[in-house]
Amino acid sequence: MDIQIANTLFDEGIFSAMYKAGFITTKVFVYREIYLWVNAQQQTRSISKNQAVLEAEIKFNKDERTIWRALNCFSEKAA
């Protein structure tokens, strides 16, 4: 899923409505948060993606595979 579309759906409350209706789980919210956090760390601190993933493991209390899975669920629109 394109992260910009996901952010729009989140901002408009569509993800929340889908969650309340039982169509999606909290995993969507957690994965989006992980994706945004890792990208922010890469941009603000100029660290590698691998380093950001290792730090995300600690911050989100998830294993490395889960962090990579979250990153792979979203993509940036190619220019």
Buried (B, 14 or more C-beta within 10 A) or exposed (E): EEBEEBBEBBEEEEBEEBBEEEEBEEEBBBBBBBBBBBBEBBEEEEBEEEEBBEBBBEBBEBEEEBBBBBBEBBEEEEE
